[in-house]
């Protein structure tokens, strides 16, 4: 018995909705029927069904416990690969599929990451790295400088791979290190901070922000703090300022504890609601499975 396009889309939407709940994500990833359905949907010629299925797998991949499962599900992996390589499909869904593959790979799987970079290039989803940065001559400084720059998207493994490859090939750049959570690159270079910012903009293709050093940030904060008073002797009364800041912090902490009882009650209510939602999701998964068993489609 065939299943019409509307039914396919309905099931894909239900799976994506269920996958949005973090508690459901490990359940779905370990359910053979659900994963078989999602794999088939990814390969669907119906663009909307394909997009919905990819969205569901993105949610599943966001759960750390599911990444090895997705990596070892060869049907899912092959269909994602074919989707990325299919130039007739929409670029956005192809990029999403590529992002899933990168996310589930471990940091140690360098060969596989390089293969994905080659796939991305062959699929026309990025420019050739050989183009690099323009060979503009920047003024060389006598003393190298350290510059911290926030680069949006730096936490994406694919973007980082391309960014780093271009950066270390640029004249004047000595070395670079990264604060991945904050998406910050710390560059040691023989050119000025302004030139470094221009280089990073060219490489990333994004608006970036040069960050002040921590000491400079602290000096600016102190200069704007009315509690720090310059004395006649010519020094800053930092001890008095620190005492007042700690006192204010203590007051705020005391106020926050006044609502502890009501907060505990709210958390208990939220926990019970989460349990009810999880039970409802499991029942819905069961109904979806029984529906496909009865249809003879073969997913469950």
C-alpha positions in Angstrom: 0.0 0.0 0.0 1.5 3.3 -1.0 1.6 6.3 1.2 0.8 9.7 -0.3 3.0 12.8 -0.2 0.7 14.4 2.4 1.2 11.4 4.8 4.9 11.5 4.3 5.1 15.2 5.2 2.8 14.7 8.2 5.1 12.0 9.7 8.2 14.0 8.9 6.7 17.0 10.7 5.8 14.8 13.7 9.3 13.3 13.9 10.8 16.8 13.8 8.5 18.0 16.5 9.3 15.1 18.7 13.0 15.5 18.1 12.8 19.1 19.3 12.4 17.7 22.9 15.8 16.8 24.2 14.4 13.9 26.3 13.1 12.4 23.1 16.3 12.7 21.1 18.0 9.5 22.4 14.8 7.5 22.1 14.3 8.5 18.4 18.0 7.9 17.5 17.8 4.4 18.9 14.5 3.5 17.3 15.2 1.6 14.0 11.8 2.6 12.5 12.3 6.3 13.2 15.8 6.4 11.7 14.7 4.3 8.7 11.9 6.8 8.0 14.2 9.8 8.4 16.8 8.2 6.1 14.1 7.7 3.4 12.8 11.2 3.9 16.3 12.7 3.4 16.4 11.0 0.0 12.9 12.2 -0.9 12.4 14.0 -4.2 9.8 16.2 -2.3 11.9 19.2 -1.3 9.7 20.0 1.7 9.9 16.5 3.1 13.7 16.4 2.6 14.1 19.8 4.4 11.9 18.7 7.4 13.8 15.4 7.7 17.2 17.2 7.7 15.8 19.6 10.3 14.9 16.6 12.5 18.4 15.1 12.1 20.0 18.4 13.1 18.0 18.3 16.3 19.1 14.7 16.9 22.7 15.6 16.3 22.6 18.3 18.9 22.4 15.6 21.6 26.0 14.4 22.3 24.8 10.8 23.0 23.4 10.6 19.4 26.5 11.6 17.4 28.1 8.1 17.4 24.8 6.5 16.5 24.3 8.9 13.5 28.0 8.4 12.5 27.5 4.7 12.4 24.1 4.7 10.6 25.5 4.2 7.1 22.1 4.6 5.4 21.7 8.1 7.0 25.3 8.9 6.3 25.2 7.9 2.7 21.9 9.7 2.1 23.3 12.9 3.6 26.4 12.5 1.5 24.3 12.1 -1.7 22.2 15.1 -0.7 25.3 17.4 -0.3 26.6 16.2 -3.7 23.2 16.7 -5.5 23.6 20.1 -7.1 20.0 20.1 -8.2 18.9 20.4 -4.6 18.6 23.7 -2.7 22.0 25.0 -1.4 20.6 25.7 2.1 19.4 22.1 2.8 22.7 20.8 1.3 24.7 23.0 3.7 22.6 21.8 6.6 23.3 18.2 5.6 27.0 18.9 5.5 26.8 20.6 8.9 25.2 17.4 10.3 28.1 15.3 9.0 30.7 17.6 10.4 29.0 17.8 13.8 28.9 14.0 14.3 32.5 13.5 13.4 34.9 13.4 16.3 37.7 15.9 16.5 40.3 13.1 15.9 38.8 12.1 12.6 40.9 14.5 10.6 40.9 12.4 7.4 37.1 12.4 7.4 37.0 16.1 8.0 39.3 16.7 5.0 37.0 14.4 2.9 34.1 16.6 3.8 36.0 19.7 2.9 36.7 18.2 -0.5 33.1 17.2 -0.9 32.0 20.8 0.0 34.4 22.1 -2.7 33.2 19.6 -5.4 29.6 20.3 -4.5 30.2 24.0 -5.2 29.3 25.1 -1.6 32.5 27.0 -1.0 35.3 28.7 -3.0 38.6 27.1 -3.7 41.0 27.7 -0.7 43.8 28.4 -3.2 42.4 31.9 -3.7 43.5 32.8 -0.2 43.9 36.4 0.8 45.2 39.2 -1.4 49.0 39.7 -1.4 48.7 43.2 -0.1 51.9 44.5 1.5 51.2 45.4 5.1 53.6 47.5 7.1 55.8 45.3 9.3 56.1 46.3 12.9 59.3 46.2 14.9 57.6 44.4 17.8 54.9 41.7 17.1 51.5 42.2 18.6 48.7 40.0 20.0 45.2 40.8 18.9 41.9 39.2 20.0 39.1 39.2 17.5 35.6 37.9 17.7 34.6 36.0 14.5 31.0 34.9 14.2 30.7 31.2 13.2 34.2 30.3 14.3 32.8 27.4 16.4 31.7 25.6 13.2 34.3 23.0 12.4 34.1 23.4 8.6 34.3 27.2 8.8 37.2 27.0 11.2 39.1 24.6 9.0 38.9 26.9 6.0 39.5 30.0 8.1 42.7 28.6 9.8 44.0 27.3 6.5 43.9 30.8 4.9 45.0 32.6 8.0 48.3 30.8 8.5 49.1 31.3 4.8 48.8 35.1 5.1 51.9 37.3 5.2 52.6 38.8 8.6 50.7 36.2 10.6 53.0 34.4 13.0 50.5 32.1 14.9 46.9 31.8 16.1 45.1 30.2 18.9 41.4 30.0 19.6 38.7 30.4 22.3 36.1 28.2 20.6 33.2 28.8 23.0 33.6 32.6 22.7 34.3 32.3 18.9 37.5 34.3 19.4 40.8 34.0 17.6 44.0 35.3 19.3 46.5 36.3 16.5 50.2 36.9 17.1 51.4 39.0 14.1 54.0 41.4 12.8 51.4 43.8 11.4 49.1 46.3 13.1 45.8 45.5 14.8 43.9 47.3 12.1 45.7 45.3 9.4 45.0 42.1 11.2 41.3 43.0 11.4 41.2 43.7 7.7 42.9 40.3 7.0 40.3 38.5 9.2 37.4 40.3 7.5 38.7 39.2 4.1 39.2 35.6 5.2 35.9 35.2 7.0 33.7 37.3 4.8 32.1 38.6 8.0 32.0 41.7 10.2 34.4 41.0 13.0 35.2 42.8 16.3 38.6 43.6 17.7 38.5 43.0 21.4 40.4 45.0 24.0 42.9 43.3 26.2 41.6 42.4 29.6 43.8 45.0 31.3 42.4 47.7 29.0 38.8 46.5 29.8 39.5 46.7 33.5 41.0 50.2 33.2 37.9 51.4 31.3 35.6 49.8 33.9 37.5 51.5 36.7 37.4 54.9 35.0 33.6 54.6 34.7 33.1 53.4 38.3 31.9 56.2 40.6 33.0 54.2 43.6 36.7 54.5 42.6 37.9 57.9 43.8 41.3 59.3 43.0 43.0 60.5 46.1 45.2 63.6 46.6 48.2 61.4 46.9 47.7 60.5 43.2 46.7 56.8 43.5 43.3 55.0 43.1 41.5 53.8 46.2 40.9 50.3 44.8 40.4 48.6 48.2 37.4 50.9 49.0 35.9 50.2 45.6 36.4 46.5 46.0 34.7 46.6 49.4 31.7 48.5 48.1 31.3 46.1 45.1 31.4 43.1 47.4 28.8 44.8 49.7 26.5 45.4 46.7 27.0 41.8 45.6 26.1 40.5 49.0 22.9 42.6 49.0 21.8 41.2 45.6 22.5 37.6 46.8 20.4 38.2 49.9 17.5 39.5 47.8 17.7 36.6 45.4 17.3 34.0 48.2 14.1 35.5 49.4 12.1 33.9 46.6 13.7 30.4 47.1 10.5 28.7 48.3 8.4 29.9 45.4 11.2 29.0 42.9 11.5 25.5 44.3 7.7 25.1 43.8 7.9 26.3 40.2 10.8 24.0 39.4 8.8 21.0 40.8 5.8 22.0 38.7 8.1 22.3 35.6 9.6 18.8 36.4 6.1 17.2 36.6 5.1 19.0 33.3 8.2 17.7 31.6 7.4 14.1 32.7 3.9 14.4 31.3 5.2 15.8 28.0 7.8 12.9 27.8 5.0 10.3 28.4 2.9 12.0 25.7 5.8 12.0 23.2 6.4 8.3 23.8 2.8 7.5 23.2 2.9 9.5 20.0 6.0 7.6 18.8 4.1 4.4 19.4 1.2 5.6 17.4 3.4 6.6 14.5 5.0 3.2 14.5 1.7 1.3 14.6 0.4 3.5 11.8 3.3 2.5 9.5 3.1 -1.1 10.5 -0.5 -1.2 9.5 0.2 0.6 6.2 2.7 -2.0 5.2 5.3 0.7 4.4 8.0 -1.3 6.2 9.6 1.4 8.4 8.4 -0.3 11.7 
